[in-house]
Amino acid sequence: MPSPVLGILTLYLNDKKHLEEKKVYEMMIEEGQKLGIDVYVFTPSDVNFSKELIHALMYLPEQNRWIRKWRSFPDLIFDRCRIQRGERFQELLRFRKKYAHLLFLNRPLRNKWTLHQALNKKALFRPFLLDTKLYGSTADVKLMLKKHRLLYLKPINGTGGRGILRIERSSKNGNTLLVQGRDQQRRILSPRKIEIENISTLLPSADTKTRYIIQEGVQLKLPNGRVHDYRMLVQKNKYGQWECTGCAGRIGAERSVTSNLHGGGRAAEMNELLSKWISLPEKRNEVRETAEEFGIEVAKYLEKTYGDLCELALDLAIDKKGHIYLIEVNPKPAREVFIEIGQEEVYRQAMIKPLEYSLWLYKQKNSSFL
């Protein structure tokens, strides 16, 4: 059986053809060589549709340099494209549609609202889900504030903490709100105190093109005032089975309402962070086991619902009682959180597992034709 060719599908970040995860791809290409997988990187704009060829980006580890080479279409495609605004993303949508018949390791997931609705259909998941509504007007926020003291307003397709608002009712005066957040460029907005009847001045207009969800918040501030959560990575292994690769804590930057590392946050070991709230080691182990089981069940369910997947990241909140809440699901997870806490082998496994899975999938597909 010939060696499989894996194409990593990504998007340029700008017109200068900058790649966001270049170091990640270098490591995956090098590890792919060891496994006998030919790996290259490409974007939809590198495809010559008439000749059915790709002007691929290829990394040469022994020379530590990148080259361009015209290549045939790969046997498998690992889609690492995150949502963008503009023509590059529209080009991606056209590529996915035209080549939907090809063998993808992972298919696109839906937005935050659709995923919440899908998970809410399964009774097993409901205890882990936060109260979530689709934002239509200021009245929706006011109604949710009657039920919950803390809310988050999020773009349904947002990533990296962009455009998120944290809205909290004052414990002293229920008509006063503290509003914090980030703009679309991830910049931290100055905290504002505002009366509830004036909240519309800080909320998106009803006719905005960006849609939002309103989500119940969990009190996640540490004694130093910084928010925290947990990033759990679940991936398929070399046998095509889902497993938890790792889970790490994330602590937000000062005055940040999110914990994203790209927004200035830092990583921490899960047990270290859990121990600040849950003193009993047995309870911490129980929480971790429950979180891992939940993550794997979510991955299985979403794959069954939306199509092929090979990895997911779950952002989790864990309160002082050890209750686990799903904040959101990320189908194109970064891996830096593990290297930041010194878990180099977990980081390496996070790179290798999609490669091992692609090798398993290639063999499965080809053996079925023998």
N, C-alpha and C positions, 0 to 999 in steps of 0.2 A: 504494500500500500504506500503510495507516495506521501511525502510530508505535506501537511495541511498549510494553507496560506491564510493568515488572519489579517484582515484589514481593520485598523482602529479608525472609526469614523468620528471626526471632530469638526469644529468650526474655528476659523480664524477669528481672533478678537478684534482685529482692525484691518485697515487696508494695507498695512505693512506685512500682513500674513504672520502675525505673532500668535504663537500657540501657548495657551495657558498652562498646560501640563507637560511641557517638553521633557522635564527630568523624569517624570513618571513614565512617559513613553520610552525613553532611553532604557530605563530599567526593565520594562516589559519586553522590549525587543531583545535585550541581552539575555534575559531569563528564557525567552522563547527559543533562542538558539540552543540553549542547554537542553530544552525539552524536545527539540526537533521540529519546532514550529517556525515558519517563515512569517515574520510580523512586519507590516509596514503601516504608515499613517497616511490618511488622506482626508480631504474635505470635499463636499459636493462641487466646489468650484474647480477642483483638480480633475474632474471627470470629462473626458471627451466622449460625449454621448453618441456621436455618429460612428466613431471607430470602436466604441465599447472598450476604451482603454483609460487607465488612471495614471496621471503624472504624480506618482507616489513619492512621499517623503520616506527615505530609508536611512536608518542610523547604522553606522559602522563602528561597533564598540572598540575594535582593535585600533582604530584610527581616531576615535573620539570625534567624529564629524558626521554631519548629515549630507546626503546627496539626493538628487532628484533622478527618478528613472521611470520610464513608461512601463506599466505593468498591466497584466490582465486582471480582471475582477477576482477578488479573493474567494476562497471556499467558504469562509465565514466572516461575518461583520460584527464587531463589537462597537455599539453605538454609544459614544461618550458625549454627545451633543447636548449642551444645556440651552435653555431658552434664551434667545436674544431678541432685540428689536431690530427690524430692518431687513434688507434684501437677502443677507446671508442666511437668515433663518427661513425665509420663504423658499430659498433655493434648496434648503434641507428638506422641507416638506415635500417639494416636488420630487426630490431624489427618493425619499422614503416611499412615496406613492408609486413611482415608476419601477422601483426595484423591490417591491414588497415580496416578490416571489423568492428572493435570495434568502440564504440561511443566516438569520440574525441571532446572536446570543441573547439579545434583549430587545423588546419592543417598547415603544413609548408608553408611559403611564399617563393618566389624566391629571387634571388640576386638583388642588387641595379640597375643593368643595365636592367634586365628583368622587374622589377617593373616600372622603368622610362618609358620604351617602352609601357607597358600596360596602364599607366596613361595618356600618351601622345596621346593615341587613342581617348580619350574622350575630346571634345572641352571645357567642363566645367572646366577641370583641367589645361589646357594649360597656362592660365595667371599666375598660381602659380608655374609652373615648371621652373627650371633653365636649361639653355642650357647644355646638357650632351652628351658626346661621349664616345664610347668604345676606350680605349687606345690600339694602336697597335705599335706605334713607336714614336720616337722623333718628327717626322714631324707632327704628330697629335697635339702635345702640341704647337708647333710653330704656326700652323694654328689657333688654338684656341686663342693664345695670340694676334693674329692680330685683333680678334673680342672683346676680353675681357682683361682688364688690370690685373684682378685677377682670378686665377684658383686654384682648388683643385684637386689633384690626389689621388684617394681612391681605396683601394682593394674592389672588388665587393661584397665580403663576410665579410668585416672587421667589427669589433665591438670595442667600447671603444676608438676610435681615433687611433687604431694601424695602422701603416704604411701609415699615411696620410701626404702628402706634400702640403704646401701652396706656390704658385708661383705667385709673383707680379712683374709687370713691373714698373720700376722706372718712376716717373712723370717727372724727369729731363732728363733722358737718356733712350729712349725706348729700347735700346739694352742691358741694365743692368737689371738683375732680382735679387730679394731677395727671397731666398728659405728657408723656415722653415718647421718644421714638427715633427713627432714622429716616432720612430722605431717600430718594431713588439712587443716589450715589453713595449710600451707606453712611453718610455723614450724620453724626449724632446731633439731634435737635435739642435745643435748650428746654428744660422742663418748664411747663406752664401750668399755673393754677387757674382754673376757670369754673364759672358756675355752670351747672348742668344745662340750663336753658340757653347758654351761649355756645354749647359744644359744636354746633353746626359750623362755626367759623374755622374749626380745626379739622373737620372731616372732609373726605373727598366729595365732590359734587355728584349728584345722582346721575348726571349725563356723562361722567368720565368714561373713557374707553377701557380703563383698567377696572376689573371687577374685584371685589373684596369679600372676605369672610369675617365674621365676628366670632371670636373664640373665647370661651371661658378661660380665665387665667388661673394658674396655680402659684401660690406664694413660694418663690424660689430664691429669695434674697438670702445670702449668707450673712453672718454677723458684720462683715465689712461692707454690706450694702450691694454687693455685686450679685447678679443673677447667675444661675448655673443650670445645666441640664446634662443629658448623657447622649452620646452618639454610639449607637450599636450598629455594627456592620454584619449583615448576614449574606452569605454567598453560597453558590453551588460548588461542591468539591469535585475531585477527579472521578467520582462515581456518579455524578449527576444528582447528588443529594444536597439538600439545604442544611447548612450548619452555621453557627455563630462563630465568626472569625475573631471578634473582639468587641469590647465596649470600653469607652473612656469618658471621663467627665470633661465638661467644658465650662470655663468661668469667664463671664463677659468682662469687657473693658469697663473702666470707671464711667458711670452715668449711662452705660449702654443698656437697652432693654432686651438685647439678645446676646447669646453666648458665642456667636460665630467667630471662628479663628480669623477669617478674612476681615472681620470687623474689629479686630484688636483684642479678641479673647485669647485665653491661654488654656492649654490642656492640663488635665490632672488624672491620676489613676482613679478608676471607679471606686475601689475600696476606700481609698484615702478620702474621697469626697463623701461617700456614703457614711463613713464613720463620724463625720461632723454632725449627723442627724440621728443615725441609728447606731447605738452603742454595742448591741449584742452581735457578735460575729455570726452566730447561727441565723439571726434574722437577716443580716446582710447577704449571707449565702442563699437564703430562701428567696430574697428579692431578686438576686442576680439570676437564679435558676428560672424563676417565673418570667423575668424579662426575656431571657433567651428563648424559652418555649413560645412565648407570645410572638417574638420576632420571626421565628421560623414559621409559625402558623399563618402570620400575616403574609409572608412571602409566598407561601404555597397558595393561599387564597387569591392574592392579586394576580399571580401567574395564571391560575385557572380562569380568572375573570377577564384579564386583558391580553393574555398571550405570553410568549416566551420571555423569561427573565433570567438573569444570572447573578444579580446582586441587588441589594437594597440597603439603605441606611435608615434606621428609625431614630428620630429624635424623641427622647423620653424625658418626662418629668417624674421625679420620685419625691413624694412628700414625707413629712417626719414620721408618719405612721407606716411608711414603706409601701404605700399604694402607688402603683405605676400608671402613668397617663401617657398616651401617645400625643405628641405635639404635632408631628408631621412625618411623612415618608419622603425620602429623597432617592430617586431612581438612578442618579448619577453622582454617587458619593465620592468625596475626596478622601484621602487616606492619611493626611499629614498628622492628624490627631494622635496616631499611634507612635510615630517617630518622635513627636514632641515630648512624649512621656517616657521615652527610652525603650519602648517595646519594639525593638528592631525586627525580631522574628515575626511578630504579628503584622508589622508593616510589610515585610517581605511576603508573607502568606497572602496578604490582601492584594498584592500584585500578581502572585503566581496563580491563585485559584481560578481567575477567569481564563488563564492560559490552559491550565490542566482540564478545566471543564470543556474548553473549545476542542481539545484533543479527544476527550471522551465522546463529545457530541459528533465530531467528524467521523470517528470510528463506528459509532452507532449508525449514522446515516449511510455510510459506505457499506457496512456489513449487511444492511437490509437489502442492498442491490445485488449481493453475491448469490 
